[in-house]
C-alpha cells in the first residue's frame, strides 16, 4: 500500500472504531463465539488497547479499556447481554485457546 504513515494510522484507527461499533451493535454475539470462530473477543480487544496504552505510558485502567470497547461498564454489559456458555463451547475454547 503506497500511503504515508499518518494516513495509514488514521485509516487503521477508523477501522478499529468501526469494528468496535459493530461489536457494540451485535450484543447477540457472545464472546465465547468470537473466541471459537476468530480467536479473539471483546476482552482481547480491550486488553490489547490497555497493553498499547501501557507501552506508551498512557494511563488507562482495565475497566476504562473495557468500557472503551463495550461502550458501557463491563459488569453492566455482562449482566445485560452475556448468557451462560454451553459446555461444548467452553470445551472448544479450552482446546483451541488455552490461554484465555
N, C-alpha and C positions, 0 to 999 in steps of 0.2 A: 504494500500500500504506500503510495507516494504522497503522504501528508506530513505536515510538520508535527512535532511533539505536542504542542499546545492544542492543536485541533484534535489530534488523536485522544488526548486526555479528556477534552470536552466531550467527544463522542462516546468514549468509554463511560464517563460519568452519566451521560444522558441514558445510555443503555442500562446502567445499573439502576438508575431511578425508575426506568420503565419496568425492569424486572421486579423491583420491589413493589411498585404499584400493582403489577399483575398478580403477584403473590398475595398482596393485601386483598385484592378483589376475589381471589379464589380460596376463600376460607373453607370451602368444602374439601380441598385437597389437604390431607393430613401430612405432617412432617415425615412420618414413617413411610408413606407412599413416595414422597420425594426421595428419601434416602434409598429406598429399594429400587427405584427406577433410575435415578440420576446420580446417586452417590453423594448428594448434599441436600441440605434442607434450610429452612429459615434460620435455625440456630447456627448452622455453619456460616451463613452469610453474616450474621451478627457477630460471630466470633472472629471472622476474617476482618470485619470492619474494626473491631476493637484491637486486634493484633496490628493492623496498619496504623491506627492512631497511636498505639504504644510505641511502635517503631519510629514514629515521627515526633514523639514526645508530647502528643496532644492528649489532654485529659479527657477520657471517655470511659465511663464505668460500664460494666457488663449490662446493667439494667438499661443504661442510656443507649447502648448499641442495639440491644434487643428492641427497645421502643422505636428506634430509627427504622428497623426492618419491619416490625409487626404493626407499627402505626398506633400503638397503644401499649400500656404496660403488659409485659409478658404474662403475668398472672391473670390479667383480665382476658387476654386472648385465649389462654388455656381454659379458663372457666366458661368462656362463651362458645368457643369453636372446637376445642380438642375433644375427641372421643377416645374411648379405650381402644387400644390396638389389639387386634385379634392375635392369638398365639402364633399362627402361621406367619404373620407379617413380622412379628418380633423375632422368630426363628430365622427367617430370611435375612433380616438385618444383622443378626449376630454372626451369621455365616459370611456375609459379604462385606460387612462394615464393622469389624470387631472393635475399632477404636471409638465408636460412638455410643 
